[in-house]
Amino acid sequence: VARAKSIVSYGSGAGTLWMQFMWSLLLAAGALQSTVIVATCIAARPPTGQAWEPLASDDECHLSGESTDSSCALDALQRRVVAREAPNVSSPSLAVAGAVPPGMNLGGWLVLEDWFFSGAGGRHVASQNNSGQGTCLPPLLWGMDKEPWSSEGLLTKQLQDSRGEAEVLKIFSAHRQRYISDDDFKKIVTLGIRSIRLPLPWSTFADALSPIDAEAYKPGAKIVPDPFYAEQASFVTVDRDWLAQILRQAAHHKLKVVLDLHNMPGGSSDGTYNGIWPLTPKFWTASVIAGDRGVMLEEVGHWIVEAFVRWVEELGQVELGALEGITVLNEPGHMASVDKSKGKPFTMGETQVMDWARKAADIFRRSALPGRGVKLYVNMVESAFDNFWETVPGWYSQTFSQQERHSWAVFDIHWYTAWGGDKCSGRTVPGGRYLCSQAVDEVRPMLHTCIEDDMAKFAGKVDGLKSCSEFSLSTFEDAVLACRNRDILSMYLQEQLDIFEQYRIQGFFWTWRMPYGPNFESAWSYEHIAMGQVAPQESGL
């Protein structure tokens, strides 16, 4: 109802009355879980003298008689009306004036996470209790609010079994073609951002798994099974020619790109981005049959890294010129330490994770890429280790020479206060370090100390190039209870950027856009922030 009230504030006269009437119908239909919410796309009242325009294509409305999600679909329609009155991105809001991150993630595009597509019901960044939050995958897939999807592999397999491969490919192709467009590249450049980080699924190099099954993983395969969870998870591959075109597109806009391999077969981390969540991650402990022998999945991961590096080596001059670096695995072993403390270990230990990363780095080192100006972003995550700062920096200095650490090896971390507890998180209710209702001048020194302490430790422990390839403005992982007021978030952004610059840490904001996860946008979508649409703070639930 609150969203409906906000939407009808746009326009005037008969147009406003018409919008009020239509939104009352939409809300009523959603409440009744009607099979068809509305028969045509809604258009906002155009400025005088301009023609009416549809807000979305017939595909986006997806009114083919199937149940339409009353949160994701309604929100998508509402947002298209709001967007017509939003300030142009060429005039960034005061919230980000002079506070622009050097790098930007394009999350939710080629690697799916359920909370990006959670509609109005989305709440937790890390989904809880083995229950997913995904209710749609626009523009073609809606209506999954009764049985939300949890991860990309499980969604793909479910659709494959229920609708067939042709429909799966149609749904994923439509999403990938429209979620990020050339307009997004233009906006990013206009804001002054110069680098983008593009998460990739392991299935981008699925043909590297042909020794396991030459037919299933043949070159050109469109949908491939997870080699361990074959009956539960499938993945739509990424066309590498199309990926090369993205690099050419970035080069055209003078953007640099970091290609980030975000997950591995069987699940190399414990989170919805791993592709198989909520199933147990098996990358570190399980094996599969390849020919006449068993092969550990971690070895299969090195096959994928080899294919990734080889493909980059073969890129043309324009594509290679746009490439800033690659990450051979995002957050290896994420949550391993936490899960172990709960009696549910999914790795064989911290040494295994570091040994795997060292072997993957050797693949990069032996390639032509260091000599061609391509960097290796060595991403490590605190949640995989009992004592990260006493363990990983020493390993890093032994694995990479001083010359390598200052030329092509980049020590890469992720940093969030969303899980900062009573030390660094902020909430609308008690339980964190501060309340969202407190004055900015009261909150600033608290956040400054949190950022400064960790980044000073980072700089002191690690010699060489440094990156924080994921950070956001989220003050708490529960979006309903997190701070959303503009003053707090603007200050938080500026504090992070200032301290990153002080310690020469390259920062990449997570993420660019999240139009189908509206509860998260004010802290996680830089496009939303830059366009001045930060929501006013609400009190409590």
Beta strands, then each sheet from edge to edge (+ up, - down):
strand 1: 103-105
strand 2: 195-200
strand 3: 223-225
strand 4: 234-236
strand 5: 256-261
strand 6: 287-290
strand 7: 293-296
strand 8: 323-327
strand 9: 375-379
strand 10: 409-414
strand 11: 426-427
strand 12: 434-435
strand 13: 465-471
strand 14: 505-509
sheet 1: 1+ 2+ 5+ 8+ 9+ 10+ 13+ 14+ 1+
sheet 2: 3+ 4-
sheet 3: 6+ 7-
sheet 4: 11+ 12+
end
